[in-house]
Amino acid sequence: MPTGTTRIRLRPANNSRISFWGQLAIGGFWLAYVLFGILSNTGATDYHFLHWVFLVFTLVYLGYVLVNNAPIFGTQSYLEFTPGYIVHKNGLFRPKQVFAAENIAALELKPAVLRVRQKDGEIYALNLREVKGKRRKLSFREQVREFAAKHNVPLQETSPTTAA
């Protein structure tokens, strides 16, 4: 497990059309509806097993919402600076993006985005609005500077005050 100084925790991407609490409310309504159907005698027909199937799907949905949005299994969204790589993980169900220092042509650090320019021409934009807190933002900027200096990667930086 890396130390807390190399890994910067990110907020969940929050790119869903329905907010986290809205998703939980929908799951709660589904759960109440299914439990009402199971506990009432009106569903005691041939299709009563569908209430149990729907209950399982409701619990799976609620589990997915909780795991995707809450750090139940540890930090799931982070930026990490290892000795030779920048690692970006944007959630539990998304793959890691690994940027090797020898493949990075340039870094652009702007107030809301870190652009990683690869030597093969690819450009990756990492959203910095997901970085929580003032201290983490300062720590992140310092780690980007150290990484660029250590690996002789050109760093183009725009300060947050000049971009406003």
Residue frames as qw, qx, qy, qz and C-alpha x, y, z in Angstrom:
[[0.000, 0.890, 0.456, 0.000, 0.00, 0.00, 0.00],
 [0.427, 0.477, -0.041, 0.767, 1.50, 3.33, -1.00],
 [0.261, -0.322, -0.459, 0.786, 2.03, 6.07, 1.51],
 [0.131, 0.820, 0.509, -0.229, -0.43, 8.93, 1.82],
 [0.113, -0.707, 0.197, 0.670, 2.04, 11.34, 0.26],
 [0.128, -0.178, 0.737, 0.640, 2.03, 9.71, -3.19],
 [0.006, -0.446, -0.848, -0.285, -1.69, 9.05, -3.57],
 [0.174, 0.074, 0.136, -0.972, -4.20, 11.86, -3.91],
 [0.230, 0.412, 0.864, -0.175, -7.81, 10.93, -3.30],
 [0.135, -0.091, -0.407, -0.899, -10.39, 12.10, -5.82],
 [0.551, 0.195, 0.410, -0.700, -14.10, 12.60, -5.51],
 [0.541, 0.305, 0.773, 0.131, -16.24, 10.18, -7.48],
 [0.227, 0.100, 0.496, 0.832, -16.67, 11.41, -11.02],
 [0.238, 0.540, 0.512, -0.624, -20.36, 12.28, -10.45],
 [0.136, 0.196, -0.553, -0.798, -21.17, 12.00, -14.14],
 [0.045, 0.384, 0.922, 0.010, -24.50, 10.30, -13.44],
 [0.154, -0.461, -0.374, -0.790, -27.72, 12.05, -14.42],
 [0.640, -0.657, -0.285, -0.279, -29.23, 11.22, -11.03],
 [0.074, -0.714, 0.537, -0.444, -27.41, 12.24, -7.86],
 [0.277, 0.156, -0.907, 0.278, -26.15, 9.72, -5.30],
 [0.267, 0.115, 0.655, -0.697, -28.99, 10.49, -2.87],
 [0.654, 0.276, -0.122, -0.694, -31.50, 10.27, -5.72],
 [0.576, 0.234, -0.766, -0.162, -30.19, 6.83, -6.64],
 [0.087, 0.023, -0.872, 0.480, -30.44, 5.74, -3.00],
 [0.466, 0.183, 0.342, -0.795, -34.01, 7.08, -2.82],
 [0.691, 0.257, -0.432, -0.520, -34.99, 5.14, -5.95],
 [0.444, 0.154, -0.875, 0.121, -33.46, 1.99, -4.46],
 [0.127, 0.038, 0.712, -0.689, -35.28, 2.63, -1.18],
 [0.619, 0.209, 0.054, -0.755, -38.61, 3.04, -2.97],
 [0.659, 0.231, -0.655, -0.288, -37.99, -0.17, -4.92],
 [0.242, 0.108, -0.886, 0.381, -37.10, -1.97, -1.71],
 [0.349, 0.110, 0.518, -0.774, -40.25, -0.71, 0.06],
 [0.683, 0.241, -0.231, -0.649, -42.43, -1.70, -2.91],
 [0.584, 0.197, -0.784, -0.079, -40.97, -5.21, -3.08],
 [0.082, 0.032, -0.836, 0.542, -41.21, -5.75, 0.66],
 [0.508, 0.152, 0.278, -0.801, -44.83, -4.57, 0.61],
 [0.718, 0.244, -0.443, -0.479, -45.56, -7.01, -2.23],
 [0.441, 0.160, -0.868, 0.161, -43.90, -9.89, -0.38],
 [0.032, 0.037, 0.742, -0.668, -45.62, -9.18, 2.93],
 [0.574, 0.163, 0.117, -0.794, -49.09, -8.67, 1.46],
 [0.569, 0.103, 0.813, -0.069, -51.28, -11.62, 0.54],
 [0.590, 0.677, 0.094, -0.429, -52.35, -10.10, -2.80],
 [0.325, 0.668, -0.619, -0.256, -49.22, -11.41, -4.51],
 [0.518, -0.228, 0.814, -0.127, -49.80, -15.03, -3.53],
 [0.820, 0.474, 0.043, -0.318, -50.38, -16.09, -7.12],
 [0.932, 0.188, 0.131, 0.281, -48.23, -17.97, -9.57],
 [0.478, 0.688, -0.102, 0.536, -46.06, -14.87, -10.02],
 [0.556, -0.831, 0.015, -0.027, -45.19, -14.42, -6.36],
 [0.830, -0.173, 0.139, 0.512, -41.60, -15.58, -7.05],
 [0.426, 0.655, 0.138, 0.609, -41.09, -12.41, -9.13],
 [0.343, -0.915, 0.031, -0.208, -41.15, -10.37, -5.92],
 [0.788, -0.491, 0.244, 0.281, -38.13, -12.33, -4.69],
 [0.694, 0.313, 0.270, 0.590, -36.34, -11.91, -8.02],
 [0.110, 0.853, 0.120, 0.496, -37.06, -8.17, -7.93],
 [0.587, -0.805, 0.084, 0.012, -35.82, -8.03, -4.32],
 [0.809, -0.179, 0.255, 0.498, -32.47, -9.55, -5.39],
 [0.474, 0.548, 0.251, 0.641, -32.14, -7.06, -8.26],
 [0.205, -0.927, -0.089, -0.303, -32.99, -4.19, -5.90],
 [0.705, -0.655, 0.169, 0.212, -30.30, -5.25, -3.42],
 [0.735, 0.114, 0.291, 0.601, -27.76, -5.63, -6.25],
 [0.232, 0.779, 0.214, 0.542, -28.65, -2.13, -7.48],
 [0.416, -0.899, 0.030, -0.131, -28.27, -0.60, -4.01],
 [0.806, -0.380, 0.234, 0.387, -24.95, -2.41, -3.57],
 [0.611, 0.407, 0.275, 0.621, -23.70, -1.10, -6.92],
 [0.004, -0.898, -0.118, -0.424, -24.68, 2.48, -6.03],
 [0.602, -0.789, 0.123, 0.036, -22.95, 2.27, -2.65],
 [0.810, -0.187, 0.288, 0.475, -19.78, 0.66, -3.95],
 [0.519, 0.541, 0.280, 0.600, -19.50, 3.04, -6.90],
 [0.015, -0.833, -0.085, -0.546, -20.03, 6.22, -4.85],
 [0.563, -0.774, 0.204, -0.204, -18.78, 5.49, -1.35],
 [0.305, 0.604, -0.721, 0.145, -15.28, 4.37, -0.31],
 [0.898, -0.311, 0.101, -0.293, -16.48, 1.05, 1.12],
 [0.961, 0.022, 0.043, 0.272, -13.49, -0.93, -0.16],
 [0.553, -0.380, 0.139, 0.728, -10.95, 1.86, 0.29],
 [0.141, 0.677, -0.142, -0.708, -10.08, 4.73, -2.01],
 [0.693, 0.367, 0.603, 0.148, -11.38, 3.92, -5.48],
 [0.438, 0.840, 0.149, 0.283, -10.68, 7.21, -7.28],
 [0.521, -0.738, 0.156, 0.400, -7.15, 8.56, -7.01],
 [0.547, 0.770, -0.281, 0.167, -4.07, 9.99, -8.70],
 [0.814, -0.506, 0.181, 0.219, -0.82, 8.40, -7.65],
 [0.348, 0.836, -0.424, 0.037, 2.77, 9.39, -8.32],
 [0.943, -0.230, 0.149, 0.187, 5.06, 6.36, -8.25],
 [0.472, -0.557, 0.368, 0.575, 8.81, 6.54, -8.99],
 [0.208, -0.154, 0.643, 0.721, 8.35, 6.14, -12.76],
 [0.042, -0.438, -0.788, -0.431, 4.62, 6.46, -13.41],
 [0.345, -0.008, 0.234, -0.909, 1.54, 8.59, -12.94],
 [0.081, -0.268, -0.956, -0.088, -1.47, 6.37, -12.19],
 [0.391, -0.041, 0.054, -0.918, -5.04, 7.62, -12.58],
 [0.088, -0.274, -0.957, 0.015, -7.91, 5.49, -11.25],
 [0.278, -0.147, -0.097, -0.944, -11.37, 6.92, -11.79],
 [0.737, -0.164, 0.148, -0.639, -13.55, 4.54, -9.77],
 [0.625, -0.227, 0.733, -0.142, -14.03, 0.92, -8.84],
 [0.762, 0.372, 0.530, -0.021, -15.47, -0.23, -12.16],
 [0.481, 0.866, -0.132, -0.048, -13.07, 1.70, -14.38],
 [0.895, 0.090, -0.093, 0.428, -9.57, 0.63, -15.44],
 [0.443, -0.706, 0.096, 0.544, -6.40, 2.37, -14.30],
 [0.555, 0.809, -0.052, 0.189, -4.64, 4.73, -16.64],
 [0.725, -0.491, 0.169, 0.453, -0.88, 4.38, -16.27],
 [0.425, 0.893, -0.106, 0.109, 1.44, 6.98, -17.76],
 [0.847, -0.174, 0.009, 0.502, 5.10, 5.95, -17.84],
 [0.202, -0.840, 0.096, 0.495, 7.58, 8.82, -17.40],
 [0.368, -0.276, 0.618, 0.637, 9.61, 7.77, -20.45],
 [0.245, 0.467, 0.747, 0.406, 6.47, 7.98, -22.65],
 [0.022, -0.886, -0.379, 0.265, 5.41, 11.45, -21.48],
 [0.502, 0.469, 0.169, 0.707, 6.41, 14.26, -23.85],
 [0.022, 0.326, -0.177, 0.929, 5.00, 17.14, -21.77],
 [0.205, -0.546, -0.754, 0.303, 2.71, 17.99, -18.87],
 [0.066, -0.459, -0.145, -0.874, 0.32, 20.94, -18.85],
 [0.261, -0.416, -0.732, 0.473, -0.93, 21.91, -15.40],
 [0.147, -0.446, -0.237, -0.851, -3.91, 24.24, -15.55],
 [0.336, -0.247, 0.473, -0.776, -6.30, 25.19, -12.73],
 [0.789, 0.027, 0.273, -0.550, -8.94, 22.61, -13.66],
 [0.953, 0.291, -0.015, -0.075, -7.05, 20.04, -15.74],
 [0.405, -0.582, 0.634, 0.307, -3.77, 18.16, -16.02],
 [0.798, 0.547, -0.122, -0.222, -2.96, 17.33, -19.62],
 [0.629, -0.394, 0.616, 0.263, -0.55, 14.48, -20.17],
 [0.601, 0.685, -0.266, -0.315, 0.95, 14.67, -23.67],
 [0.876, -0.154, 0.429, 0.160, 2.40, 11.32, -24.76],
 [0.205, -0.507, 0.587, 0.598, 5.28, 10.92, -27.20],
 [0.290, 0.228, 0.858, 0.356, 3.00, 8.99, -29.56],
 [0.095, -0.245, -0.349, -0.900, 0.74, 12.06, -29.90],
 [0.416, -0.580, -0.691, -0.119, -2.01, 11.00, -27.51],
 [0.054, -0.369, 0.305, -0.876, -3.30, 13.62, -25.07],
 [0.449, -0.469, -0.757, 0.075, -5.02, 12.66, -21.84],
 [0.160, -0.537, 0.115, -0.820, -6.90, 15.24, -19.80],
 [0.429, -0.303, -0.782, 0.335, -7.30, 14.49, -16.10],
 [0.260, -0.763, -0.278, -0.523, -10.05, 16.53, -14.43],
 [0.350, 0.132, -0.579, 0.724, -8.65, 18.27, -11.37],
 [0.458, -0.405, 0.009, -0.791, -12.06, 19.37, -10.10],
 [0.863, -0.261, -0.410, -0.139, -12.22, 15.93, -8.53],
 [0.510, 0.150, -0.557, 0.638, -9.26, 16.73, -6.23],
 [0.469, -0.768, -0.429, -0.085, -10.67, 17.37, -2.77],
 [0.557, -0.760, -0.131, 0.308, -9.54, 20.18, -0.51],
 [0.168, 0.960, -0.222, 0.030, -7.03, 23.00, -0.65],
 [0.461, -0.628, 0.620, 0.093, -4.19, 20.99, 0.92],
 [0.772, 0.139, 0.598, 0.164, -4.62, 18.13, -1.53],
 [0.543, 0.822, 0.140, 0.097, -4.60, 20.57, -4.44],
 [0.050, -0.905, 0.422, -0.004, -1.36, 22.14, -3.19],
 [0.632, -0.358, 0.682, 0.087, 0.14, 18.69, -2.55],
 [0.774, 0.441, 0.443, 0.100, -0.92, 17.58, -6.03],
 [0.388, 0.915, -0.094, 0.062, 0.66, 20.59, -7.73],
 [0.276, -0.767, 0.579, 0.016, 3.90, 20.03, -5.80],
 [0.738, -0.097, 0.662, 0.088, 3.97, 16.35, -6.75],
 [0.695, 0.672, 0.238, 0.094, 3.46, 17.21, -10.43],
 [0.138, 0.934, -0.327, 0.047, 6.38, 19.66, -10.23],
 [0.493, -0.553, 0.671, 0.020, 8.60, 17.09, -8.51],
 [0.811, 0.217, 0.539, 0.065, 7.66, 14.37, -11.01],
 [0.569, 0.816, 0.054, 0.089, 8.40, 16.66, -13.97],
 [0.040, -0.878, 0.474, -0.051, 11.74, 17.78, -12.51],
 [0.659, -0.370, 0.655, 0.004, 12.80, 14.25, -11.57],
 [0.726, 0.245, 0.613, 0.194, 12.09, 12.82, -15.04],
 [0.171, -0.319, 0.365, 0.858, 13.03, 15.92, -17.09],
 [0.204, 0.584, 0.744, 0.253, 9.52, 16.25, -18.48],
 [0.056, 0.229, 0.090, 0.968, 8.63, 19.75, -19.72],
 [0.106, -0.592, -0.729, 0.326, 5.98, 21.28, -17.47],
 [0.015, -0.374, -0.233, -0.898, 3.78, 24.13, -18.66],
 [0.225, -0.469, -0.735, 0.434, 1.95, 25.58, -15.68],
 [0.130, -0.563, -0.241, -0.780, -0.85, 28.10, -15.51],
 [0.081, -0.047, -0.692, 0.716, -1.46, 29.44, -12.02],
 [0.036, -0.607, -0.793, 0.025, -5.05, 29.52, -10.73],
 [0.074, -0.697, -0.252, 0.667, -4.91, 33.27, -10.13],
 [0.002, 0.364, -0.442, -0.819, -4.04, 34.19, -13.74],
 [0.031, -0.216, -0.881, -0.421, -6.76, 31.98, -15.20],
 [0.022, 0.577, 0.708, -0.406, -9.59, 33.68, -13.28]]
